[in-house]
Amino acid sequence: MSTRIATHATSRQTALALGLALGLGSALPVSADEPMAADDTGKRAPQGEHTLKHEQLASLVEQGQETLAADFNGFLKQVAERNQEDSAVSGAIDHYLAGEPLEGDDFVNVYRLLGVYNRLQYGDDVQELLKEMVAIPTFKVGEKPQHENPEISRFGELIKDKAEAFGLTFRNVDDRVFEVELKGTGENVFGILTHGDVVPADQEGWTLEDGTHLDPFEVTEIDGKLYGRGTEDDKASIAAALYAMKSLKENAVPVKRTIRLMIETTEETGGDGFAYYKAHNALPEYNIVLDSGYPAITAENGFGTIDARFPLARETQTGQAADALPAITSFKGGLATNQIPERSVATLHASDAAGAKALNHKLEALGSRYVNEHGKDFSVASEVKGADVIVTVTGKSAHSSAPANGVNPVTRLAGLLATSGIDFQDSAYEDAVHYLNDNYGLDYHGKLLGIAYSHEFMGPLKVTPTYLEKEDDALRVAVNVRAPAGEKSPEELSQVIKEKLTAYAREQGMDVALNVEIRDWMLRDPSGAWLQTLLNIFGDTTGLDAEPRSSAGSTTAKLLPNAINFGPSMPGETYTGHTSEEFKRVDNLLLDIQMFTEMMARIGNQDSLK
């Protein structure tokens, strides 16, 4: 979350050409509206004409809200009675209730109805479980590893209690991964990966435009939106998946393939937990990840960090003239490297209170001008405290993979100070301000560094300063990188960036330690019946286009065989994970429950996923 979303839709023809050019075969599978090959069975990738579609499903949801049967079989009888004129639906129900094998359209319709029933039966319960999950603050604290975090253990106990109550198998892999399984009749396992950790939340920043202040660790419903840290990334997905598994179990829906839900605990801080899990456990051959977007994410940018550390203990200007200059004594911005913060704050120290007042007066005028010149979508405020001036830039938080959705206060505060014309004392903070403004500015595509490029399917490179904080004896400045496939490998791109920044620091006489690491991107051709099933579920359920997409987010899908993302973010909607207004829409959560249930039942029983 994780994943989070800046998608670039493409036509099937464009992606096909792209896949051939890269030697990957088709970059997209056969689309949902194309006929199956003659040797495909009804259980492989059903795309029949007589399956339930969006409008019919909406009608069934409306009918079910009036009177809902106590179990799935009773619900099927209700549907058959209310829809006697639809022979395809009533016939599928008759076959299922008679214990006959399901084929073709019958296979799809029955399990699609299971999704509708589970949504109606457990929609409220899923929301209650989400509230319990959000109340546990599972973000990383300090340098302590997550598997030693008591909140992670508490979250694991909640998952265990629910899994055992639902009749599912639970396994705690050393507080790195919590594993829940719905056992199948065969040996194959289908994997579903998500994560239970979250990014930190700035309590002060959780205030809506109308002034409503929210507690990020308490779910608040406003206008059909469930606000809270982790609601979209990824705790709602965990709750929906658990109730999907519960529905299959309690309604005795047979599955040939074991469904394994893996809940990782370190996704937001590097993924050490899953690396540990992977080293000690065999992974399922086919997997999906619930940490990005619908209809299916088959490509992800490489995730990386440009780390610059400016030593605080250094030789500085001395003498009466230097001492009379104002000094930047603090500059803070960001709570995590993969999150654009809501605000950034700097402390400027003057020689005395009178100097501070004069400095503040100048900054008020400079701030107003800077805001007007750079979009008027952020604010600059300053106040005097003794001989100090506190300067605060308030922007808009966003996931670092989607910088266009936010307004970055870190780069704006650096830009304001760097272009102010104020002669500051030489220091690590003063160097950092110019480093940020000269190499990144307000652009987030790497243009100032001369590294900008774009990929036809995956979109442009994104380079976003996100974190500025004193760490030990240095000022750390972290810049988040989201790199699509390009002419250079991640290692080559990292080297180019390091060389450019090293040359800049040498020219400016800056003392800085640089480290650049970019992990590999993902561009996959899963082209199998299981992916066709996911696209078919999404398209028929929502009535929206069902074509694979690319994401600037980076998830654990890269570490799994045959893995792509399936939800939870809806196309065309702004992703709110990692922001100070994170929410999950109730209607989207209900769709998650519905689609996850159908997905587990169908993929759990398809003869082949290839």
C-alpha positions in Angstrom: 0.0 0.0 0.0 2.7 -0.7 -0.1 1.1 -0.2 -3.0 -0.2 2.5 -3.8 -1.4 3.8 -7.3 -0.4 5.9 -10.2 -1.7 3.9 -13.1 -1.3 4.2 -16.8 -4.0 2.3 -18.8 -3.0 1.1 -22.2 -4.8 -0.6 -25.1 -4.4 -4.3 -25.6 -2.7 -3.7 -28.9 -0.1 -1.3 -27.4 0.7 -3.7 -24.6 0.9 -6.7 -26.9 3.4 -4.8 -29.1 5.3 -3.9 -25.9 5.4 -7.5 -24.7 6.8 -8.8 -28.0 9.4 -6.1 -28.1 10.6 -7.1 -24.7 10.6 -10.8 -25.5 7.9 -11.5 -23.0 5.2 -12.7 -25.3 1.9 -10.9 -24.8 2.0 -8.2 -22.2 -1.7 -8.8 -21.7 -3.8 -12.0 -21.6 -6.7 -12.7 -23.9 -9.3 -10.1 -23.1 -12.5 -10.9 -21.4 -14.6 -10.4 -24.5 -12.7 -12.8 -26.7 -13.8 -16.4 -27.2 -11.9 -19.2 -25.4 -9.8 -21.7 -27.3 -11.6 -24.8 -28.3 -9.6 -26.9 -25.8 -10.5 -24.6 -22.8 -12.9 -26.2 -20.3 -15.6 -24.3 -18.5 -13.5 -24.4 -15.4 -10.5 -22.8 -16.9 -11.5 -19.3 -17.9 -15.2 -19.0 -18.3 -16.3 -16.0 -20.4 -19.9 -17.2 -21.2 -22.7 -15.0 -22.5 -25.1 -16.2 -19.8 -23.2 -15.2 -16.7 -24.5 -12.6 -14.2 -23.3 -9.1 -15.0 -23.2 -5.7 -13.2 -26.8 -4.6 -13.5 -28.2 -8.1 -12.5 -25.8 -8.2 -9.6 -26.9 -4.8 -8.4 -30.5 -6.0 -8.6 -29.7 -9.1 -6.6 -27.9 -7.0 -3.9 -31.0 -4.8 -3.6 -33.3 -7.9 -3.4 -31.1 -9.5 -0.7 -31.2 -6.4 1.4 -34.9 -6.9 1.9 -34.8 -10.4 3.3 -31.7 -12.5 3.5 -31.7 -16.2 4.0 -29.7 -17.7 7.0 -27.3 -19.6 4.7 -26.0 -19.7 1.1 -28.3 -22.6 0.0 -31.3 -20.7 1.3 -30.1 -17.6 -0.5 -29.8 -19.6 -3.7 -33.4 -20.7 -3.4 -34.5 -17.1 -2.8 -32.7 -16.1 -6.0 -34.1 -18.9 -8.0 -37.6 -18.1 -6.9 -37.2 -14.4 -7.6 -35.6 -15.0 -11.0 -37.5 -18.0 -12.4 -37.5 -16.5 -15.9 -33.7 -16.6 -16.0 -33.1 -20.2 -16.9 -29.3 -19.8 -16.9 -29.3 -18.7 -13.3 -32.0 -21.0 -12.0 -30.4 -23.9 -13.8 -27.0 -23.3 -12.2 -28.7 -23.2 -8.8 -30.5 -26.4 -9.4 -27.3 -28.2 -10.4 -25.4 -26.9 -7.4 -28.2 -27.8 -4.9 -28.4 -31.2 -6.4 -24.7 -31.7 -5.8 -23.8 -32.0 -9.5 -20.4 -30.9 -10.9 -20.4 -27.3 -12.1 -19.2 -26.5 -15.6 -19.0 -23.3 -17.7 -21.6 -20.6 -16.9 -23.0 -22.6 -14.0 -19.5 -22.6 -12.4 -19.3 -18.8 -12.7 -22.9 -18.0 -11.7 -23.0 -20.0 -8.5 -19.7 -18.6 -7.2 -20.7 -15.1 -8.3 -23.8 -15.5 -6.2 -21.7 -16.7 -3.3 -19.9 -13.3 -3.5 -23.2 -11.4 -3.5 -24.4 -13.5 -0.5 -21.2 -12.9 1.5 -21.4 -9.2 0.9 -24.9 -9.1 2.2 -24.3 -11.4 5.1 -21.0 -10.0 6.5 -20.6 -6.5 5.2 -21.2 -5.0 8.7 -19.0 -7.6 10.4 -16.1 -6.8 8.1 -16.4 -3.1 9.0 -16.3 -4.0 12.7 -13.2 -6.2 12.2 -11.6 -3.3 10.3 -12.2 -1.0 13.3 -10.5 -3.5 15.6 -7.5 -3.7 13.2 -7.1 0.1 12.8 -7.1 0.5 16.6 -3.8 -1.4 16.7 -1.0 1.0 15.7 1.2 -1.4 13.7 3.7 1.2 12.4 7.4 0.7 13.1 8.8 2.5 16.2 12.4 3.6 16.2 15.0 1.0 15.3 13.3 -1.9 17.0 12.4 -4.6 14.4 8.8 -5.2 13.8 8.8 -8.8 15.1 9.7 -7.3 18.5 6.9 -4.7 18.3 4.2 -5.6 20.9 1.6 -4.0 18.6 2.5 -6.5 15.8 2.1 -9.3 18.3 -1.3 -7.9 19.3 -2.4 -7.7 15.7 -1.3 -11.3 15.2 -3.4 -12.4 18.2 -6.4 -10.7 16.6 -5.9 -12.5 13.3 -5.4 -15.8 15.2 -8.7 -15.4 17.2 -10.6 -14.6 14.0 -9.1 -17.4 12.0 -9.8 -20.0 14.7 -13.3 -18.7 15.2 -13.9 -19.1 11.4 -12.6 -22.7 11.4 -9.5 -21.8 9.5 -5.9 -22.8 10.1 -3.6 -20.2 11.7 0.2 -20.1 11.8 2.4 -17.4 13.3 5.8 -17.3 11.5 7.8 -15.6 14.2 5.7 -12.4 14.0 7.0 -11.8 10.5 4.1 -13.3 8.6 0.7 -14.4 9.9 -0.6 -17.2 7.8 -4.3 -18.3 7.5 -5.3 -21.2 5.4 -8.5 -22.7 4.0 -7.6 -26.3 3.3 -8.3 -27.7 -0.1 -8.8 -31.3 -1.1 -5.7 -31.3 -3.3 -2.0 -30.6 -2.9 -1.8 -27.3 -4.7 -1.8 -24.0 -2.9 -2.9 -20.5 -4.1 -1.3 -17.6 -2.3 -2.9 -14.3 -1.3 -0.5 -11.8 0.2 -1.2 -8.5 2.0 0.3 -6.6 4.9 -0.8 -5.6 8.4 1.8 -2.9 9.1 1.1 0.7 8.4 3.0 4.0 8.0 3.1 6.4 10.9 0.4 9.0 11.3 0.8 12.7 12.1 -1.9 13.2 14.7 -2.0 17.0 14.1 -2.4 16.5 10.3 -5.5 14.4 10.5 -7.9 17.3 10.1 -10.4 17.5 7.2 -11.0 20.6 5.1 -14.1 21.5 7.2 -11.9 21.5 10.4 -13.0 18.0 11.6 -10.1 16.5 13.6 -9.8 12.7 13.4 -8.0 10.1 15.4 -6.0 8.1 12.8 -6.3 5.0 14.9 -10.0 5.0 15.3 -12.3 4.4 12.3 -14.6 7.3 11.7 -17.3 7.0 9.1 -18.2 10.3 7.3 -20.3 10.3 4.1 -19.8 6.7 3.3 -16.0 6.9 3.9 -14.2 4.9 6.6 -11.3 7.2 7.8 -8.3 5.7 9.6 -4.7 4.7 9.2 -4.6 1.4 7.3 -8.2 1.5 6.1 -7.1 1.4 2.4 -3.5 0.2 2.9 -4.2 -2.7 3.7 -6.3 -3.7 6.7 -9.7 -3.5 4.9 -8.3 -6.1 2.4 -7.3 -8.4 5.3 -10.8 -8.1 6.9 -12.5 -8.8 3.5 -10.3 -11.7 2.7 -10.8 -13.4 6.1 -14.6 -13.2 5.7 -14.4 -14.5 2.2 -12.5 -17.6 3.6 -15.1 -17.8 6.4 -17.9 -17.9 3.9 -16.4 -20.7 1.9 -15.7 -22.7 5.0 -19.1 -22.3 6.8 -21.1 -23.0 3.6 -19.1 -26.1 2.8 -18.0 -24.8 -0.5 -15.4 -27.4 -1.6 -12.0 -26.1 -2.9 -9.5 -28.3 -4.6 -6.7 -25.8 -4.1 -5.7 -24.6 -0.6 -6.2 -20.9 -0.2 -3.3 -19.4 1.9 -3.6 -15.8 3.1 -0.2 -14.4 4.1 -0.2 -11.2 6.2 3.3 -9.6 6.2 4.4 -7.2 9.0 7.3 -5.2 7.4 6.0 -4.2 4.0 6.2 -0.5 4.7 9.8 -0.7 6.1 11.6 -2.8 3.6 10.0 -6.2 3.6 12.5 -8.0 5.9 9.6 -10.1 7.3 8.6 -11.6 4.0 12.3 -12.2 3.1 12.5 -14.2 6.3 9.3 -16.1 5.4 10.5 -16.8 1.9 13.8 -18.2 3.2 12.0 -20.7 5.5 8.9 -21.6 3.5 7.9 -22.9 0.1 5.9 -20.3 -1.8 2.7 -21.1 -3.7 3.2 -21.4 -7.5 0.5 -18.8 -8.2 -0.3 -15.7 -6.1 -2.1 -12.4 -6.0 -1.3 -9.4 -3.8 -4.1 -7.2 -2.3 -2.0 -4.1 -2.1 -2.4 -2.0 -5.2 -5.3 -1.7 -7.7 -7.9 -3.3 -9.8 -8.5 -4.8 -12.3 -5.0 -6.3 -12.2 -1.6 -4.8 -11.9 0.9 -6.6 -14.0 3.8 -4.1 -13.9 5.3 -2.2 -11.0 8.0 0.4 -10.8 11.3 -0.3 -9.0 11.4 1.1 -5.5 14.5 3.0 -4.3 15.9 5.6 -2.1 18.5 8.4 -2.6 20.0 8.8 0.8 22.1 11.9 1.6 23.6 12.4 5.0 25.1 15.8 5.9 27.4 15.6 9.0 26.3 18.0 11.7 29.7 18.2 13.4 31.8 20.2 10.9 34.0 23.3 10.5 31.8 26.4 10.0 32.2 30.1 9.6 33.6 31.8 12.6 34.0 35.4 13.6 31.7 38.3 14.5 30.3 38.7 11.0 29.4 35.0 10.7 27.9 34.9 14.1 25.6 37.8 13.2 24.1 35.8 10.3 20.8 33.9 10.9 21.2 30.1 11.1 19.0 27.2 10.1 19.1 25.1 13.3 16.4 22.6 12.5 14.6 21.3 9.4 12.1 18.5 9.7 9.8 16.9 7.2 8.3 13.5 6.9 7.5 10.5 9.0 8.5 7.8 6.4 10.5 7.7 3.2 7.5 6.4 1.2 5.1 9.1 2.3 4.8 12.8 1.2 4.1 14.6 4.5 1.5 17.2 5.3 3.9 19.7 6.7 7.6 20.6 7.0 9.1 22.9 9.7 12.3 24.8 10.0 13.8 26.8 12.8 15.8 29.9 12.0 17.9 31.4 14.8 18.7 35.1 14.8 21.3 36.9 16.9 18.6 38.3 19.2 14.8 38.9 19.6 14.9 42.1 17.5 16.7 40.2 14.7 14.2 37.4 14.9 11.3 39.9 14.4 13.0 41.5 11.4 13.7 38.1 9.9 10.1 37.0 10.5 8.8 40.2 8.8 10.9 39.5 5.8 9.8 35.8 5.6 6.2 36.8 5.8 6.6 38.8 2.6 8.8 36.1 0.9 6.4 33.4 1.9 3.4 35.1 0.4 5.2 35.8 -2.8 6.5 32.2 -3.0 3.0 30.7 -2.6 1.6 33.0 -5.3 4.5 32.1 -7.7 4.2 28.3 -7.2 0.5 27.4 -7.4 -1.2 28.8 -4.4 -2.0 25.2 -3.3 0.1 25.3 -0.1 0.6 27.8 2.8 3.6 29.3 4.5 3.4 30.5 8.1 6.0 31.9 10.4 6.1 32.9 14.1 8.7 34.4 16.5 9.7 32.5 19.6 12.4 34.5 21.4 15.4 34.7 19.0 13.9 32.0 16.8 11.6 32.1 13.8 9.6 28.9 13.2 8.6 28.5 9.5 6.0 26.0 8.6 5.0 25.0 5.1 1.7 23.0 4.9 1.0 21.1 1.8 -1.0 17.9 1.1 0.2 14.4 2.0 0.2 11.6 -0.5 1.7 8.3 -1.2 5.2 8.8 -2.6 4.3 6.7 -5.7 1.6 9.3 -6.6 3.3 12.7 -6.0 0.8 14.4 -8.3 -1.9 13.7 -5.7 0.0 15.7 -3.1 1.7 19.0 -2.5 5.2 18.4 -1.2 6.0 20.8 1.8 9.6 19.5 2.0 10.7 20.8 -1.4 8.6 24.0 -1.0 10.2 24.9 2.3 13.7 24.2 0.9 12.8 26.2 -2.2 11.6 29.1 -0.1 14.8 29.3 2.0 17.1 28.6 -0.9 15.7 31.4 -3.0 15.1 33.9 -0.2 18.2 35.8 -0.7 18.9 35.5 3.1 22.6 34.8 3.8 22.5 31.9 6.3 25.4 30.6 8.4 27.1 27.7 6.7 25.8 24.4 8.2 24.5 21.0 7.3 20.9 22.4 7.2 21.9 25.2 4.8 23.6 22.7 2.5 20.6 20.4 2.6 18.3 23.3 1.5 20.4 24.0 -1.5 20.9 20.3 -2.3 17.1 19.8 -2.4 16.3 23.0 -4.4 19.1 22.5 -7.0 18.7 18.8 -7.7 14.9 18.2 -7.2 13.0 21.5 -6.9 9.3 21.2 -7.3 9.5 18.7 -10.2 9.2 15.0 -9.3 10.4 13.4 -12.6 14.2 13.9 -12.2 14.4 16.7 -14.8 16.9 18.8 -12.7 19.1 15.7 -12.3 18.9 15.0 -16.0 17.6 11.5 -15.5 14.0 11.8 -16.5 12.5 9.1 -18.8 9.3 7.3 -19.4 8.0 3.8 -20.2 5.2 3.3 -22.7 3.2 1.1 -20.3 4.7 1.9 -16.9 4.8 5.7 -17.1 7.5 8.2 -16.0 10.3 8.0 -13.5 9.3 9.6 -10.2 11.8 11.2 -7.8 10.3 12.7 -4.7 12.1 14.1 -1.5 10.0 12.8 1.4 12.1 12.7 4.6 14.4 15.2 6.4 15.4 14.4 10.0 18.4 14.5 12.3 19.7 11.0 12.8 22.6 10.5 15.2 25.3 12.9 14.1 24.0 13.7 10.7 21.0 15.3 8.9 19.4 12.6 6.7 17.7 13.7 3.5 15.8 10.8 1.8 14.4 10.9 -1.7 12.0 8.3 -2.8 12.5 6.8 -6.3 9.9 5.0 -8.4 11.6 3.7 -11.6 9.9 2.1 -14.5 11.7 -0.3 -16.9 14.2 1.7 -19.0 17.3 1.5 -21.1 19.4 1.3 -17.9 19.2 -1.4 -15.2 18.3 -0.3 -11.7 22.0 -0.7 -10.8 23.1 1.5 -13.7 20.5 4.1 -12.9 21.6 4.1 -9.3 25.2 4.6 -10.4 24.3 7.5 -12.7 22.4 9.3 -9.9 25.2 8.9 -7.5 27.8 10.2 -9.9 25.7 13.3 -10.7 25.1 14.1 -7.0 28.7 13.4 -6.1 29.8 15.8 -8.8 27.3 18.4 -7.6 28.5 18.1 -4.0 32.2 18.5 -5.1 31.4 21.6 -7.1 29.5 23.2 -4.1 32.1 22.1 -1.6 29.5 20.2 0.4 30.4 17.4 2.8 27.8 14.7 2.2 27.7 10.9 2.3 25.5 9.5 -0.6 23.9 6.1 -1.0 21.6 5.2 -3.9 19.7 1.9 -4.1 17.0 1.0 -6.6 15.3 -2.4 -6.6 14.2 -4.0 -9.8 10.9 -3.2 -11.5 8.3 -5.8 -12.3 6.9 -6.3 -15.9 5.2 -9.6 -16.1 3.3 -11.7 -18.6 1.2 -13.9 -16.3 -1.1 -14.8 -19.4 -3.0 -17.6 -17.7 -6.5 -18.7 -17.0 -6.3 -17.4 -13.5 -5.6 -13.8 -14.7 -8.5 -14.1 -17.1 -10.6 -15.1 -14.2 -9.6 -12.0 -12.2 -10.3 -9.7 -15.1 -13.6 -11.4 -15.7 -14.7 -11.0 -12.1 -13.8 -7.3 -12.0 -15.3 -6.4 -15.3 -18.6 -8.2 -14.8 -19.0 -7.1 -11.2 -18.3 -3.4 -11.7 -19.2 -2.9 -15.4 -15.8 -1.2 -15.8 -13.1 -1.9 -18.4 -11.0 -4.9 -17.4 -7.5 -4.4 -18.8 -4.3 -5.0 -16.8 -2.6 -1.8 -15.7 0.8 -0.6 -14.4 1.5 1.0 -11.0 4.2 3.3 -9.8 3.7 1.6 -6.4 6.0 -1.2 -5.3 4.6 -4.2 -3.5 5.8 -7.7 -2.5 4.4 -9.1 -5.8 8.0 -8.8 -7.1 9.1 -11.4 -4.6 6.5 -14.0 -5.5 6.2 -16.4 -8.5 3.4 -15.7 -10.9 2.1 -12.8 -8.7 0.1 -9.7 -9.7 -2.0 -7.3 -7.7 -5.8 -7.6 -7.5 -7.2 -4.5 -5.7 -8.0 -2.8 -3.5 -7.9 0.6 -5.2 -10.5 1.4 -7.8 -9.4 2.8 -11.2 -10.1 6.5 -11.6 -10.2 7.2 -7.8 -7.5 9.0 -5.9 -5.5 6.6 -3.7 -5.5 7.8 -0.1 -3.1 5.3 1.6 -0.2 7.0 3.4 -2.1 10.3 3.5 -3.6 12.2 6.4 -7.0 11.6 5.0 -6.7 7.9 4.4 -10.1 6.3 4.0 -11.9 3.3 2.5 -15.2 3.8 0.8 -17.9 1.5 2.2 -19.2 0.7 -1.2 -15.8 -0.3 -2.4 -15.2 -2.4 0.7 -18.5 -4.3 -0.1 -17.3 -4.9 -3.6 -14.0 -6.2 -2.2 -15.9 -8.7 -0.1 -18.0 -9.8 -3.1 -15.1 -10.1 -5.6 -12.6 -11.7 -3.1 -15.2 -14.4 -2.3 -15.9 -15.2 -5.9 -12.2 -15.1 -6.7 -11.3 -17.6 -3.9 -14.1 -20.0 -4.9 -13.4 -19.9 -8.6 -9.6 -20.0 -8.5 -9.8 -22.6 -5.7 -11.7 -24.9 -8.0 -10.3 -24.1 -11.5 -8.7 -27.2 -13.1 -5.8 -25.2 -14.3 -4.4 -21.7 -13.6 -2.0 -21.8 -16.5 
